[in-house]
Amino acid sequence: MQRWRGLEDIPEDWGRSVVTIGSYDGVHLGHQLIIKHTVDRARELGVPAVVVTFDPHPSEVVRPGSHPPLLAPHHRRAELMAGLGVDAVLILPFTTEFSRLSASDFVVKVLVDRLHAKAVVEGPNFRFGHKAAGNVEFLAEQGTVYDFDVEIVDLYVSGEAGGGEPFSSTLTRRLVAEGDVGGAAEILGRPHRVEGVVVRGAQRGREMGFPTANLETLPHTAIPSDGVYAGWLHAQGEVMPAAISVGTNPQFEGTERTVEAYAIDRVDLDLYGLHVAVDFLAFVRGQAKFDTLEALLEQMARDVQRCRELIAGAQPPSA
């Protein structure tokens, strides 16, 4: 799959294509429906399928300081899109200047002049251009002028976790923030993942017999609420059952939120400096402070056993 950053990266001889545009944070099941339709339509027409997305998130430029927590970094989104059959991903740097581009200019500069769109696939609520003035009706009108079709795909409706709302990144972020990683997984179609580089912490876990990988997470990462979770640690090509702790470590008067993963029954790992990922399967308990270190150790042993039981009944995620 080709990955381009900016319009100038698109090959000069690029031909017609089927395009979909959006932030696509998380590439959840609703996104997957649109992307799969884009790929299927591209295959029917014998042209490539292209996803256009933005960096940073448009809200950070339009309303500085409002950058939403991200469900997946761009490289992860690209991996997921490649798995759906996408041929190219175009990441457009979303600058103040770009945010002032009118909807009609966006159509011409991006869809017509560079991607030579033969069809554009979107959800019903798609908006684009300066002050989000463009909608799917306007896009369809532009299609009649510039010779591309516009196809609208309705989003799935979420299940019990979302209360019947359409699948959305906003809903998924809310569930993650509440610690409902199971509900988030229903929308994502897979466990929520947090990535980062393993850094040295206080190393108390190692001293207590539960050595953890302490992640320095990527900026704006959507991190679940404080507590203990069952899940998996992805490192060095392995997918390992893990007990995951999120929080400030109140037992030792901590103040900084951390994400730490103990690869269950693995004490031989040296992951410092490596980029790893953690997948969240299920919430186990909330963060707590114990009266004694012995009480904490007893609870940690129970946590690990509970994580074993939850993971044993689950399908391990792909790397």
C-alpha positions, -999 to 999 in steps of 0.1 A, spaced: 0 0 0 13 35 -9 14 62 18 15 98 9 19 129 31 6 159 13 -6 164 -23 29 167 -36 36 131 -27 9 118 -52 26 104 -83 23 127 -113 10 99 -134 -17 89 -109 -49 79 -128 -85 76 -118 -94 63 -83 -122 57 -59 -118 80 -28 -131 83 7 -123 111 31 -124 114 68 -104 114 101 -111 77 104 -97 76 140 -99 41 152 -111 26 119 -141 12 138 -168 -10 123 -187 20 108 -155 32 92 -148 -3 80 -181 -4 62 -174 27 43 -138 17 35 -148 -18 23 -175 -2 0 -147 21 -13 -125 -9 -20 -153 -30 -36 -163 -1 -59 -127 4 -68 -123 -32 -78 -155 -31 -99 -141 0 -118 -106 -14 -120 -90 15 -103 -72 20 -69 -90 27 -36 -77 58 -18 -83 70 18 -78 107 25 -72 117 61 -57 145 81 -29 153 106 -34 168 131 -70 162 138 -89 192 123 -104 202 156 -70 211 170 -65 237 142 -100 250 142 -102 251 181 -67 249 195 -64 228 226 -94 207 217 -75 178 201 -95 146 209 -79 115 225 -68 93 196 -79 58 192 -51 49 168 -20 66 155 -17 71 118 6 42 112 -19 19 129 -48 33 109 -28 27 77 -21 -10 88 -58 -15 94 -68 1 61 -42 -20 42 -59 -51 57 -92 -39 42 -76 -37 8 -69 0 5 -43 8 -22 -31 42 -9 -35 65 21 -31 103 17 -24 122 49 -31 159 44 -14 182 68 -43 202 83 -29 237 87 -47 270 93 -43 278 56 -58 244 46 -87 249 70 -97 280 50 -100 261 18 -136 263 5 -155 232 -2 -154 238 -39 -116 244 -39 -111 212 -19 -130 192 -45 -109 207 -73 -75 206 -56 -78 172 -40 -104 151 -57 -102 164 -92 -67 177 -99 -46 151 -79 -67 120 -72 -88 121 -104 -117 107 -85 -141 84 -104 -162 79 -74 -163 92 -38 -178 72 -9 -189 88 23 -211 85 53 -244 106 54 -230 132 78 -198 139 60 -188 176 61 -158 193 45 -143 227 35 -141 260 53 -164 260 83 -176 226 72 -198 242 46 -196 213 22 -219 183 27 -228 151 7 -255 170 -13 -229 196 -24 -204 169 -31 -229 151 -54 -235 184 -72 -198 188 -78 -196 152 -90 -220 161 -119 -197 189 -128 -164 170 -126 -175 135 -136 -174 115 -104 -201 96 -87 -210 100 -50 -221 70 -30 -234 73 6 -230 44 31 -252 44 62 -232 37 94 -239 7 116 -259 12 147 -241 2 179 -253 -25 203 -259 -24 240 -227 -6 249 -236 24 228 -273 26 237 -283 24 200 -262 53 188 -245 51 154 -210 38 156 -186 67 161 -152 76 173 -167 100 198 -187 72 214 -157 49 214 -135 75 231 -162 79 258 -163 42 265 -125 40 267 -124 69 291 -150 52 312 -130 20 313 -156 1 293 -130 -15 270 -154 -43 262 -179 -18 248 -152 0 229 -142 -33 213 -177 -39 201 -175 -7 181 -139 -11 170 -142 -48 160 -111 -55 180 -96 -46 214 -86 -10 220 -48 -6 217 -23 17 233 12 21 220 45 35 233 81 31 240 91 12 272 109 34 296 124 28 330 101 34 359 107 29 397 111 -8 390 89 -17 420 70 -43 400 102 -62 394 111 -61 431 76 -75 439 78 -103 414 56 -87 387 80 -69 363 61 -45 341 67 -27 308 61 10 315 49 27 284 57 63 274 25 66 254 21 86 221 7 121 223 -31 124 226 -35 87 231 -70 76 244 -61 59 277 -87 39 297 -97 51 331 -75 42 361 -76 5 371 -64 -30 363 -73 -47 330 -67 -80 313 -52 -79 279 -22 -86 258 13 -72 254 27 -70 218 65 -70 218 93 -84 197 68 -102 175 51 -119 204 16 -115 217 16 -122 254 -12 -124 279 -9 -95 303 -22 -78 334 -23 -41 327 -23 -13 353 -34 23 344 -32 51 370 -10 71 393 1 43 416 -14 57 448 2 30 470 35 49 465 21 84 464 25 86 426 11 116 407 18 108 370 -6 85 351 12 56 336 3 25 316 22 -6 328 18 -42 314 30 -73 332 34 -102 307 20 -130 328 46 -155 340 73 -138 320 103 -125 340 128 -129 312 119 -99 291 141 -69 284 120 -44 265 136 -11 275 136 13 245 114 -8 224 81 3 208 53 -20 221 16 -22 221 -10 -31 247 -45 -44 238 -72 -41 265 -96 -70 268 -116 -64 300 -118 -43 331 -108 -61 363 -110 -36 391 -105 1 399 -74 17 412 -70 14 450 -46 21 479 -40 -8 503 -32 -7 541 0 -27 537 24 -39 510 14 -75 518 -22 -67 511 -12 -51 478 8 -82 468 -21 -105 477 -44 -84 455 -19 -83 426 -18 -121 427 -56 -123 426 -56 -97 397 -31 -118 377 -52 -150 382 -84 -131 371 -66 -119 340 -55 -154 332 -91 -166 334 -104 -138 312 -77 -142 286 -80 -180 285 -115 -176 271 -107 -149 246 -93 -150 210 -58 -135 210 -56 -104 187 -33 -102 157 1 -85 161 
